[in-house]
Structure formats: structure tokens, C-alpha cells
């Protein structure tokens, strides 16, 4: 029978050396033999290694390991004694990640023929051996061997004797080895099979890999000890908290429960096994993600032989209820701004160390995330402890997914088969018993994408029997026939609005949305407006947290991140596992920065001279918040001040008059940065929660002073038009192709002439548009045919008109293009018009201009949205200003190279060399443009499958786009919203291009349109 107290215990009450502390002996009268369980406070903040004061043996060090291809071929002697030729490995590990056997990635398909409950006879099998030296145990002491994660089936042998087996890869398993363990040298062997009948219940979207991937260790227990405990809390009137504790024991010891607030004892009561004890905490402080306050609860277990066992627990007073169709925490409504998180380390796979888990959770908190769904299995026991401590809601999902049965047309096959009911129920039972005492768990989830059938009500019944205090979730109970929370996946914005307008009697969440594959997701702001409109929608979880790339090395020694198919694995789902808000190396992507802003818990608005600050938190005031206001004139900061809203309650607002210094000419913006003065383990004081901006005024600019520039000279020579300016710039127009070259300041500014285009490197989130619209119409293969080039002189400039047709092969659709170049002494004016031919009027990736400039023009300055990458439907985190960067810094390192680096709403931009010479582009009559600049060609980016496929060029590719298609999330989610679509329809735009010299006035000053 599993001993569940080890998962439920927590840090903070005792250190590993507290039994030696004289200061404690007076209070607790500790005997020489005392037992402490739980996690040490200091270690949770640091290395996160599990410790126990007595009888704890960490088994995660070096093991002998050998891989066999078939369980029947594992020689019997390897279960008794070591053999030669074995490798030494460290546990936890996954043997495929460490180079033994082959990795495989599938989204839903099983990697073997579907024949439940049978799996392949050729079943990779790892055998682990280790010697364990144990001291003499006191009489009656029990020895427990524990594994926190073994995939997928394990048999345990001690000195050659069979101890037991375990299935349920992400569920903890414990074995009482008292009868076989002895003082001195013990020989422990664990045989692990990659596949078992349990594998049919573990078809989550991730790498197929096996091994002992979480901690394993030995615990000793006194003869009389605590077997399990369960704590529930309830908010009473006048801020009093009721704490109900029940325990089960071995050996009939006496149990006392104490609750401490720091060093102060606030409640105490004896607990009789088999009955409840009720403690009341006066003036309680209640747990929530914004203020995750924890008490120290201590269970003192006194045996008849004088032994004392101390089990500490970090107690959060957190009661979840449903009232009138709304989820409440301690009586207050809330919303979960969440993510779905898999265990993943880019060097160790699912063998994730606690330091990485801690960084994951800290990154979530720094980006305003308050909830995490454990997709799609239980996490390491210490994960829940961390969520208790730093403040994150947890939708605690058990280890169940049978998605592969969708491929045989019967997703519900096992879920509706009563022969599998015991296995289904076992998984939720073990999960709930192990984790039910954690304040952070807001609801249980019965699994994922396993269809619906009779085993779901059975799981629900057992779940609520073990923990009736929390609601239960399961998305594929589509009408919430059984579960307490109704849920959907990837519902579109309009669908979510309809669902909010016509609410279900039960609370609603969207457990997966906003597929964050590659560049994206887009459209999160529109979703958020819907979520905040309807009280019945109380949670949303982006898919997903982190890319599942695994480090690999190219032939030249450079590292890249592998995905499906990179290991010769067939079948596979390619890069579908590269779908996170965080890159594999735990760097936030532009998508995470966008999500942070969209869910910012403090809103700032400005209108009619009044700045209004609104508290979008659910439980705490704004006593830690300051708002810095910056006034910008044409992107330059000209003034700032700081507002202190004070303790604005949840849902409340605060306003103050703000007089702006409005520019006499040009644009005036007001930017508000929301900062928190509070210090946390996950963030320093004055960390930014979000930023907002409004255009306060846009006044006509003074006409630029006329500067005599003279007239150009133009002449035709053969098939070329030669145009020379008084400043010695030289333009050459190919009168056959219409291509333009420009020689300025001793160099050719255009390494490739400007061309109109509609294609750009494919982003993952446009894959369905590509497959359904673009590929069938051969849009990536569009060709430009020049039909006419003519020129004339007017007002001292040369006017060149180029008429061309851009069309794919085979088909009759096309765009008739007219480019009008005005080549003048002070630069170039380009006007472009397009008129479609044929019946295609649907979306295209972009409408714009592309060209290449010399490779040393790598400094980028612009006035527009920044500083980071932004797109039309992913720009909440960007503000208008004057920004600078470099071409290399702007290129986003997506695991699968794709379109990136876009900056929108740009008035002007420059590309210059280290001396300040280069090229400037300015918007004119058609309004702001978008641009990107890459150290690679579009074709190279499109062809690359990994970052190491890209080789920097001696030129910079520049894209100046009239319109860019929004991102959406249609790799598996929502297509681009109508307002962010770019269609193959008539268009016109115009640009000014000028040479920039470090010795001449910057042409953009005062001219930003």
C-alpha cells in the first residue's frame, strides 16, 4: 500500500539537523531517536535536493546500466550480480536521451501496432544495478523504497528476491523492503521495460523515452508512524479559518497537530486516527496566488516505544467552492491566466531537475501567469510544494491519455471498456492521495484526450470520494455531464464569446488555446477581451509552456535542437513538439512577452486629461504598484512623472489628472509603465508588470525647409538608364527588367534591387493556410514578368515607370504591378499599385517590397513599434518609440527558422554601418509600414529546418511591407482574425528612400509621418 505522507509533507518546519538543536528539545522533548520528514526550507530555495534527517538514502547517484532489446533476453544473472561491460549512468535519466536506444516523437500515434493490451515482443529493456550500504536498523523500523517516476513498467529485485512491480509512469510508487533489507551491503536491481499495457494510457504528445527519470530513495519509518493525513480548510466569519485534519497510522501512536504562524503557536489539537480534528485559526491569513501565505503545520506522532516522528506541512488556507456557477477561492471569484506545462529539459528530456522546474515557475510569475495545468500527468512531488510557496494555481491532471486510438477511429475504446476501469481509477486515486493537501491545487483533472465512456464517471466518483473539497475537470466530458467544470479546447474567439453570452450552469475554462508553435500565437488580446467580458469564463491555458527540442550537435560543432524525425524515427510528427512560449533553453519567446502584457494585472488608461489605474487582481490591492508616465514627442522622451495609486482594492480604480506637454507639431504619445515595488524570490523590486500607450495628439508638422538640391542628369545608354545627382549619387535602371541599382558614398546600396512580393518564409502558425490556400495556388513560386519600362524627366527628377505581372506558374491568377520611381537629387520616391487578375481574393502572407543591402549595414534605427518583434495581432507588448538594435539581435532564434523580426507601425527606419552611413526608408502618403531585416535570404530561411542550416551572408535582406498577415494560431488553433488578414486585392503604397551619411543631417528628423 503506498505511503502517501511523503508527497504531502512540506518544507519549513524542521531542518535536517533540527533534532540536534537544543532550542527545540525544550519544546518537543525530542528523544535520541527522532524522525523528520518533508523538505528543508533552505534547499527548496536552492539546490532543491530532497533530504531527511534519519534513514534517508539518496539513490540518484551512479548506477550500473545495460540496455537489452527484449525482456526475455535479460539474463537471470543480471538480476543477481553485476556483469562486465555495463555502463555507469546517473539516475534520474531517460536512456534514449543518454544515447541508448532510439528517440521517437509522435503527437498522438502509438509507436507500435495498436493491439491492446499487448505491446511489441521486441521491447527495449533497461536493467539498473546498485549496491546500497545500510546501517543496523532499530527494532521494528520499516524501510521503504520510493520511486517518483519510472517509465513505463518496472520490476524491483533486492538481493535477487522479487519485491514488486509498478506501472503508471508519472505516479510515485513505494515498496516496503524491510524484510529483505539488512545491515551492510545490499544489491538493488530495477528492470524497466519501455512498453507495457500501461503505455496505452500514456499517449501524451511528447517524446517516447524510458527509464528511471525522477528521484528514487530509501526512507526509514519508526514502528509506529503516520501512514497518511488529509487536511481541509474552510473560511469562517470574521477572518477565522477552520482546519480539519484526519490521519491514518500504523502502530496506534498518539498524534498531535500544531499550527504555527512563524514562531507563534496559533492552534493545536490531538488527532485520533479514523476521526477528524478541527482547529480554528483566529485572524487567519488566506492563501491565494497573489499572496501565497503558508502556515507551518506539524504532526507529532508519538509511539509507545518512545519514538517521535515529526511530519511538517506547509499549510495554505485555501477553500475552493462553486456558487451560482462561479469558482470561488475563500469566497472570492478569480480567473486563471495559465499555461500547459510538460516536463522538459533540452539536455535530459523528462528527467528534469528541480532547479529547472523552479526557473520555469519563476518565469511564469515574472510574466503575470497565475496558473499551470500539469499537462498531461502528475509532476514531481516538489513541484506542487513550489507552487504553494510562490503562488500558482494548479489544475492537477493525472497520468492518462489514449489519444492514439483516434487513429483507429475509436478514441473512447479503452475509456468505455470496463476491463480497464481499475487501471483508470488507480491513476486518479494515487494522484489525489499523493497531492490533495496542497493549497495550490484548484481542481483535479481526470486526464486528456481519451474520449468519453464509463470509466470517466468511475474516476470522478473515486476522486470526489478521496477529496470532496475540490472540483473535477475533464475536457472530453463536453457537456459536463459528470465533472464540475465545463471545458473546451481551441474554441475560436467568436465561439468563446457565444459561450460566455449563454453560460453553462457550471464554471467554464478553455484548457488549451493559443497554440504557441514557432512564431506566435496571435490574437491573444481579442481572446482576453472576451474572457474579461464574461464572469462565467474563469480560466484559459495557452498551449504550451516550453518547446520540446533536444540538444544535438551539427557536423561543425554547433548545437541545434532536434525534433521528430531527426533521430530516424518513423512515424513522427516533425516539429509539432516545438510549440512553446519558452525556447528549449528557457529563454522567453516574443509570444510569452505578448501574453505577459495581455494578462497584465493592472490596467492604465488615459482620456480627457485623466489617467485611470484599474486593479485587475483578484485578491490583493495595489499598495506595491507605481506607474511611471513618459511623454514622447515623435518618439523622444521629453518628460516623466510617477503615480502612486495606493491600496486600490481588487476590481477598483483610481484616477488623477495628468496635464501633458503636447508637441506643437508631430505626434505626442503617453507611455505608462506599471512597476511593482515588492521583492520576491522570482522577481526583484521595481520589476515591470506591463506597459500601455496612447496617442495623445497628432498635429501637422512644419513643412521642411527647402534645401536647394539641384536637378539630376539622365541619359539612356543601350538597355540602361543612367541618372546622376549633383551629390554624385548614381542610379542605374535596367530598361528591360526595371531593376534599380544605386551607387552612393562609394558603395552600391542595393545588393539586390527592390522587388514587390507576396510571399515570406512560412511560419508554423500559417501551415494550414499554406496547405489549403497557398500551396495549391503555387504562391511560393510566383514569378515576376516585366512588361514595360518607360521614363521621362520632370521638375529636375527622372520618373521611371515599371509595369509588371506577378503570377504563379500553371494558373491564371496574377497581380498587375505598376512601380513609379522618382529619382531625384535628394533621394528616391517609390509609388506602387497593384490590381489583381483572376478569381483569387483570399489571404496572402504579405504585400511589400524586398531588397538586399551591403552586409555591413547592420545597425537598425526606427521610429515605430518596439522594442521587440511584433505583428498586427501580436503587438500588445510593443509601444511606439525610437528604437535601435542590430540585424543579428533582431533575428529571433526559433528552433525551426521562419519569418521573424517584424516591426510594425513604422514611420521611418535606417540601416547604417559602424560609421553611420547607409540607407533610410520613410513612410509617406500611405501611412506607416512594417519592416524586417535578416542576415539571411528569405529562401534560406524557408529551406532551413534547424538554426544550424542558416549561414550568415555578406548582405542584409530587407523587407518593407505595406501589410503583413497576422499570426493567428492555426498550426492547431484559430486562424487569423478578419481584421488582421491581408488579401490578394487592389493596393497602393508609397515610400521615400534616401542615402544616409554620418556627416549630413538625418533626413528623418522632424519628418516622421
Secondary structure, 3 states (H helix, E strand, C coil): CCCCHHHHCCCCCCCCCHHHCHHHHHHHCCCCCEEEECCCHHHHHCCCCCCCCCCCEECCCEEEEEEECCHHHCCHHHHCCCCCCCEEEECCCCCCCCCCCCCEEECCCCCCCCECCECCCCCCEEEEEEEEEECCCCCCCEEEEEECCEECEEEEEECCEEEEEEECCCCCEEEECCCCCCCEEEEEEEEEECCCHHHHHECCCEEECCEECCCEEEEEECCCEEEEEEEEEEEEHHHEEEEEEEEEEECCCEEEEEEEECCEEEEEEECCCCCEEEEEECCCCCCECCECCCEEEEEEEECCCCCEEEEEEEECCCCEEEECCEEEECCEECCEEEEEECCCECCCECCCCHHHHHHHHHHHHHCCCCEEEECCCCCCHHHHHHHHHHCCEEEEECCCECHHHHHHCCCCCCCCCHHHHHHHHHHHHHHHHHHCCCCCEEEEECCCCCCCCHHHHHHHHHHHHHCCCCEEECCCCCCCCCCCEEEEECCCHHHHHHHHHCCCCCCEEEEEECCCCCCCCCCHHHHHHHHHHCCCEEEEEECCCECCCEEEECCCCCEEEECCCCCCCCCCCHHHHCCCCECCCCCECHHHHHHHHHCCCEEEEEECCEEEEEECCCCCCCCCEEEEEEEEECCEEEEEEEECCCCCCCCCEEEEECCCCCCCCEEEEEEEEEEECCCECCECCCEEEEEEEEEEEEECCCCCCCCCCCCCEEEEECCEEEEECCCCCEEEEECCCCCEEEEECCEECCCEEEEEECCCCCCHHHHHHHHHHHCCCCHHHCEEEEEEEEEEEECCEEEEEEEEEEECCCCCCEEEEEEEEEEECCEEEEEEEEEEECCCCCECCEEEEEEEEECCCCEEEEEEEECCCCECCECCCCEEEEEEEEHHHHCCCCCCCCCCCCEEEECEEEEECCCCCEEEEEECCCCCEEEEEECCCHHHHHHCCCHHHCCCCCEEEEEEEEEECCCCCCCCCCCCCHHHCCECCCEEEEEEEEEECCCCCCCCCCCCC
